[in-house]
Amino acid sequence: MYAPLPDPLRDLAALQRGIITRRQALAAGLTDDLIESWIARGRWQRVYPGVYATFTGVLARESALWAVVLFAGEGAVLSYETAAELDGLTDRPAAVMHVTIPSRRRVAPVAGIVVHRRHDAEAAAHPARLPPRTRIEETVLDLADCSPTAEAAVSWVTAALGRRLTTQPKLHFALGQRSQARWRRDLHFALSPDLAGVHSLLEYHYVRDVEVPHRLPRGIRQAPGRQAGRRVYRDVLYDEYGLIVELDGRSAHPDEARWADVLRDNLVTAAGQGTLRYGYWQVRNTPCMVAAQVAAALQSRGWPSRPHPCTPSCLLPRRVS
């Protein structure tokens, strides 16, 4: 049950999902004694030192996030996995909540909260979204920077692009503003023109390990089209040669969807286009053989050139090179 709030505080509490700070309450005319009385009577609850929920019961997720950012104080913004959760970059809430504050400030450690400090925290903040959080480009690059591998770093980039949360130019600009970036070379490649339209980590590996090093023609990524009266997108389309390459990760294509994939490919073949389909294992572990198959299919459809070995030890069969 909500305790009655003075008018100046009511709208603020509604905006902050029922969370207010002691400073906000005092500025609205409440007193310390009244605040403590409401807490003692169970009408309010103390979430963190100086941060209160103006209702009883378990905090909803957004109320809990407001409590964290208000506890962290001036200039604080939710960041990393927590900002990713808010903006739909990830579907699973992290076990701990992340908040970034200006480097000039300190926050007492509290269980369940990870505090990051950066000198340009204000510039990294989104200008309008609430609860306060980092811009999506900063969130992506923060997560990439703390990733244990280059592949994990790139996966944040491809996830953001695949979910249409940002664009290559915006991420490229944000990366250029950073004096330090742990996986800069890999991120630069992931944001290069060759990867325009890449929306998944598997598509990234196809370009990096199959298409570019073997000098295959540049395919069109996420090419739009219509099939059986509905709009579809092809992972890679070699339009001039009537060849489609579909890249299927198991997580994105569960077993029950495979018959739909087969039907879709049959329809494409009937319309005069051929389809090659590869999974994560083939692209990551046998990229030279994938390149050989794609090259052979392209040559059979009129590609006048030939693939090139990616290294002196490349397994590209001689018959297609």
Salt bridges, closest charged atoms under 4 A:
ASP7 OD1 - ARG10 NH1 2.45
ASP32 OD2 - ARG22 NH2 2.91
GLU36 OE2 - ARG46 NH2 2.83
GLU62 OE1 - ARG17 NE 3.51
GLU74 OE2 - ARG104 NH2 3.90
GLU81 OE1 - HIS98 NE2 3.13
GLU85 OE1 - ARG61 NH2 2.76
ASP87 OD1 - ARG129 NH1 2.99
ASP87 OD1 - ARG133 NH1 2.74
ASP91 OD1 - ARG163 NH1 2.94
ASP120 OD1 - ARG118 NE 2.72
GLU122 OE2 - ARG104 NH1 3.03
GLU138 OE1 - ARG118 NH2 3.17
GLU138 OE1 - ARG178 NH2 2.79
ASP142 OD1 - ARG118 NH1 3.54
ASP142 OD1 - ARG178 NH2 2.76
GLU151 OE1 - HIS205 NE2 2.92
GLU151 OE1 - ARG284 NH2 3.23
ASP194 OD1 - ARG218 NH1 3.94
ASP209 OD2 - HIS205 ND1 3.33
ASP209 OD1 - ARG208 NE 2.81
ASP209 OD2 - ARG284 NH1 3.38
GLU211 OE1 - ARG221 NH2 2.24
GLU246 OE2 - ARG234 NH1 2.67
GLU246 OE2 - ARG264 NH2 3.76
ASP248 OD1 - HIS253 NE2 3.53
ASP248 OD2 - ARG277 NH1 2.10
ASP255 OD1 - ARG250 NH1 3.60
ASP255 OD1 - ARG258 NE 3.79
ASP261 OD2 - HIS253 ND1 3.38
ASP261 OD1 - ARG264 NH2 3.67
ASP261 OD2 - ARG277 NH1 3.89
ASP265 OD2 - ARG277 NH2 2.48
